[in-house]
Each structure stands twice: as C-alpha cells, then as structure tokens.
Amino acid sequence: MEPRGDLTPLVRIDVGGTWVRIDSDGALRRTPAPSRINHPDVPAPALVDRLLDQLVSAAPDTGRVVVSLGAATDDVTGTVRGSGPLWGDWRMDRDLVGELRRARPGVEWHVFNDVTCGLADFAESVAHESPASVGYLTISSGIGLKIADLGTRTVKVDDDGLQGEVGHLPAVLPLEQAHLGRLPCECGGSGHLASIGSGPGIARVAAALGVGRYSTDWFRDALAAGDEEAGTLLATVTRPVAELLRTIWVTQPWMAVVGIGGGVVEGVGAAYRSALLTHLRDAGGYAAGSPDAWERRVRLLDRPGVDVLRGAQLLAERSLVVTRAQEVVSTP
C-alpha cells in the first residue's frame, strides 16, 4: 500500500543520533540532533527535553506528525526505553507520545522505532515478491534488526514492546581478535555487536588495529582503491554481523530476505555486502548453506537506502501492525 496523501497537514520527522530531519510541506530540512553524540556533556534527561521541544515546535497547529525515532521504543504504546547514540547508558521508561499529545493536543502523533520504520519501507518495496517473512538490519550509529511476518502483516514484539535490539548482543569474534571484545558500546557495555560493527565501533576497531589514518572518507576511498589495510578493517567489522545473519537463518529458515542499510552501508557500498558474503560462504560444514542462498537472502540497500520517513507514514496507516507476540490482530 502506498502512503496516503489525504490527511493534511502532515509532518514527517526522522530523529537520529547525529541529525534530525524534518519533512514539512514537501520541504526537507536537517538540524543537529540533541544527542549524546553531539552534546556529550549534557545530561540525558535534558537532551530528551530538548528533543520534545524540537518535535513540538515542528508540529502544525492541527494535523498529523509521524516520527521515526532512533531509540528502543515500544511501538505499541510509544514508550521509549533508551538509546546509546541519543542518551548513552541512561535507561528510561518515558511515555514520549503521551507527553507530545499533552503538549500539542490538536495534533495526531505517531512515534515509531526507526528500524521498524525502515522495515515498513523495505517490506513495501519487496511485497511484489510475496515473501513470507522479511527483515531489515540497519548498520549506522547503532545496530538494530526488525522482522515482519508478511502473511499477517505484523511485527511481533515482547512484553516491553521490543524486538531486534541485536546491537547489544555479544559480538562473535575469532580467538585472535578476542581483545576487541573489550571495546566499549554507547549503551555502557562492552564487547557488543555495536561496539565493533556500528559507525562509532568501526572507528574504535580502526584505532585498536593501528589504522591511524582512519576516517569515513578514507575508508570508502581506500576500499575502492583495493587498500589492504582497509580490506582487513572491513573484514574485521563485518564478521560479527555475518555471524548474526547466520544465526537468523539457522533459527528462522523461512526468512526470505534481509535488507541491510544504514549510514555505514551507504558509505561503504557494495564492498560491505561482498565482505558479508565472504564470511557466510567461508564457514564450511553442511550448515553453511549454499552460496546461491546467501546471494538471494542478503539485499544491500545503499543507494538509495530505505526511507524511514515514508516508513513512519506507512506504519501510521497500518501497512504493518506492531503487536505483542502472544496477540493476534486483524489487518486491513
């Protein structure tokens, strides 16, 4: 289903760890996010208050606002649990949607986790393939995964409203790289998938490996030039991600395809998928799966990536319905 254009005025907002993008009346503007990344010395509660003020100021007097939020969010209730890039290790249980509705009661507010929004947009793009189940994995300032059952058009979450906070799982590392397991994560832990594979994580790994000239621009250009040091860095940071994908398909073989996007993937491009496929094929053993299967299953979403603004609008219009895992819902 395409997003409807009959409910106006409509404002679409994407809140990331670095930027806030606001789409109003067809004009897209970008401002720095009130986040831990941009303001490391500001207390987390104050950063949340700044974000609320920014969202309220962007809203029309009446109409609808849909928000893609880069935080662990209960998409059923709109309760926000936390975000490493936005608020560091601060854990919260804040009814963000309720606060927004009280601040601007004439507005219809919808707030969804950004990975759920990415999933909604990706699922819409592959609906013509009639897959039973699809996933979306984002590799950006954080790492997250969401899975949808397209037979029921649902995204099932746990009792806290969460699904796919995979960035905070332990990273699978070879013995010779075990020292990387001490690298920190924005959530306050260490040795997590995001400690190594996220955007900030890649910079940490580069420092640990002695890649003194690392920058995102250098990484992209060096990979394109076939630089050995850049290739080693890419292989290192993609291995834990490949192991996550392998686990998904070992436990959920009905998963037709996983779209992989986010700022890191968009920056690195096709080399990222190639590195993942190399790891997946090299595992060996009968459980490794066929090379053709990996080719079909791993979908790179680099240019263009998913549109989380469109995804937030689709979720508000119930193209996918987020529900507790034990619940059954009817969809349009």
N, C-alpha and C positions, 0 to 999 in steps of 0.2 A: 504494500500500500504506500502510495506517495503521501508526503506530508500535506495536510490540508492548508489552504490559504484563506479560509473563510472566517477565521477568528482573529480579529484585529482590534487594537494594535498588538503586535507580537514582538517581544524582545527575547533574543536568544543569547545566552551568556556561557562562556567556557572559562572555568577557573582552574588554572594550572599552577604548578609550583613556581613558575617564573613570570607568566603573563596572565592577564585577564583579557579575554576577547569579548567584545560586545557587538552584537549584530542588531541594529535597530533601523527600521525603515530601509532595509537593503544596504545600509552603510556599516561597514565593519571597522571598528577602532580597537586599538590594543593599548593597554596600560600595564605597568608593572604590578605584579600580584603582591598583596600584603602578606608575605610568606616568610617562613624561616630562612629560605634561600636568599631572599632579598633583604631581609631585616633580621639578621641573626641575634641581635641584642635586644629585640623587643619581645616581651613575654607573650606566650601563646594566646592567653585569653584576650589580650589587647589586639592581637592580629585577627582573631575571629571577629571582634567588634568592628575593626576596620573593614573587614570583608562584608559584614552585614550592612554597614553604612554605604559601601560601594554598590552593593546589589540594590538596596532600596533607592539610592539616587539614580540608578539606571532604569528603574521601572517607570512605566507610564502611570497616569492617574487611574486609569482603568484598562483592562485588557488582560493579557496573559504573558507571564515570564517563565521560560524554561531554562534550567541551569544544569550544565554538565560540571560536576564538582570533583576535583582530583583528591578525593578523600574517601576513606572507608565509610560507606553510607548505607543505612537501612533503606533500600529503595521502596519498601512498603510504607514506612512511616515518615521518612525524611530525617530520621535521627542520625546525626553524624558521630562517628566513633573516634576518628583521628586521621592524621596524615603526616608522614615523615617530612615530605617536601614543604608542606604548608606550615605545620606546627611542631615538628620534631617529635620527641618522645612523649609529648603530652597526650594523655588518654582522656577522652571526653565522652559525654553522653548527652548531647545537646540537640534539642528539637529546633533545628535551624528553620525548617518550613513553618513551624508554629510561630517563631519569632518574626519571620518575614510577613506572615499573614497579619500578625498583630500590628506591625509597623505600617503596613500598607494593605488594609482590608479590602480595598476595592479591586485588588489585583488577584488573578488566579495564578498561584505559584506552584511550580513543579521543580523539584530538585532531585537529580539522579547522580549516582556514581559515574564518573567519566568513562570507566571501562564498560559499564552497562550501555552507555550511550554509543560507544564505539561498536559494541556488539550489535546493537539495534541497526546501525547503519550498514555494517558488514552483512548481517543476516538478510537485509533487504536486497543487497546487491547480488547475493547468490541464491535468492529464493527460486529463480527460474530453473536452477539445477535440482530442485526438490530434495535437498539433503535432509536426513532425519535429525541431525544434530550438528551444530557448528559452534566453534569457539573463537574468541578474539583475545589475543595476547598483546599487551602493549609494553614496549621497552622504551622508557623515557626517563624522567627524573625519578620515577618509581617503576615497579613492575607489577602488573595485575592481569588476571585472566577471568573471563566470564564465558559461560557456556549456556546455550539456549536449546531447548527441545522444540524443533520447528513443527513437530506433529501436533503439539498442544499450544504452540506459540507462547511458551512460558520460560522464565528464568527462575529456577528454584534456588532459594536461599535458606540459610539456617535460622534458628530462633532469634538470632541477633540481626537478621537481615543481611548477612554477609555470604559471599561466595567468591572464591578465587583470589584471596589475599596471598598469592603464591610468592610475592616478592620477599616475604618474611619467613619462608621455609629455609632450612639449611641448604646451602649450596653444595652440590656434589662435585668434589674435586679429586683429581688423581693424587696419589701419595706424594709425588714430587712437588706438588703445589699446595700441600697442606697448610703452609704458612699463610696463604691467602685467607684462610678461614678465620684469621684474627682481624681482618679488615672490618671497620665499623659500618653500621647501617644508620640511615637517618632516623629510624624508629628508636634508636638507643641500644639495639642489639649488635651482634657481630656475626660474621660468617654466613649472612643471609644471601639469598639469590640476588637481592638488590644491592648488597654490599659489593658485588663483583660485576653484575651484568647491567645495572642501570647506568644512566649518563654519569652521575657523580661516582658510581662504582668503577666505571672504566678508567676514570682519572686516577682513582686510588690504586687500581691494579697497575696502571702505567708507572706510577711512582714506585710501587713495590718491585716492579721488574726493571727499574732503572731506565725507563724511557723518558729521559729528561726533556725532550723537545715536544712532548705530547700537547696537543690542543685538538679540538674537534675538527678544525680546518686541516691541520697537518694529518690527522688520522684518515680523513676521506681522501685527501690528495695522495698520501703515501700508499694507501691501499690500491688506488687506481694506477700508481706507478710500479706496483709489484714489490714494494719495500718489504724486506724480510722481517724487520722488527715490527712493523705494523701488522703483518700477517700473523706473527706469533701472538701479539696482543689480541687480535680478533679471535684467534682460535681459543685463547685462554678464557675470554669473557663470554664466548658463546657456548662453551662446553656445558656449564650448568644449565643453560637454557635448553639445550638439546636433551639433556637428561630429564628435564621437566616434561618436554614433549613426549619422550619415550614412555614416561610413566602414564601420561594421559592416555596414550593409545594402548598400552598394556592393560589398563584398568577399564577403559571405555572404548572398545574397538568399533563401536557404532558411530564414533565421531567422524563425520565425513571430511571435514576440513577445518583447519585453524588459520585464521588470518593473523599475520604478525605485523604490527605497525608501531607507531610512536616516534618520538623525535630521534632516538638513536638509529632506528631502522631507516627512517627517511634520510638521515645524514650519511649513513654508510652505503645504503643502496643494495644492489644485487649481491655484493660480496657478503652481506650478512646471511642471506639465505644459503649461499654456497657453503659458508662455514658450518651452518647448522646441518646441512645435508651430509657434509663430510663426516661429522661426528656420528650422525644417525646410521650411516652406512658402515662405519668402521667398527661398530660394536661387536660384530661377529656373533656366532651362535644361531640356533634356529629361531630364537625370539627376536632377532634383529629386524625381521620384516624384509619385504622385498624392496629394492631401490625404487621401483615404479610406484609403490605405495607411498613412500615418502614424498616423491615428486608430486603426487596428486594431493597429498594432505597438507603440505606446507605452502601457504599462499602469502606472498610478500605484498604488503600494502604500503609502498614507499612513495610513489608519485602517480596520482595523488593518494594520500592516506585516507583513512576513514574521516568522515565529517561528524564530529561529536555534537556540533550544533544541530545538525539535521537529525542525528540520533536522539537527542533530548526531545526534540519536537515529536518524533515518531513514538517515543515512549509515552509522552503526554497524551498521545492519541491512541495508545494501547495497541500498537503494532506488535509489541511483545508485552506480556504481563508478568511482573515480578510477584512471586508468591512463595509462601513458606513451603518447605519441601513436603510436608505432610498434607498440604491442602490441594484440592482440585478446583480449578476455575474453568468457567466457560469463556471463550474468546469470541469476538465478532466474526 
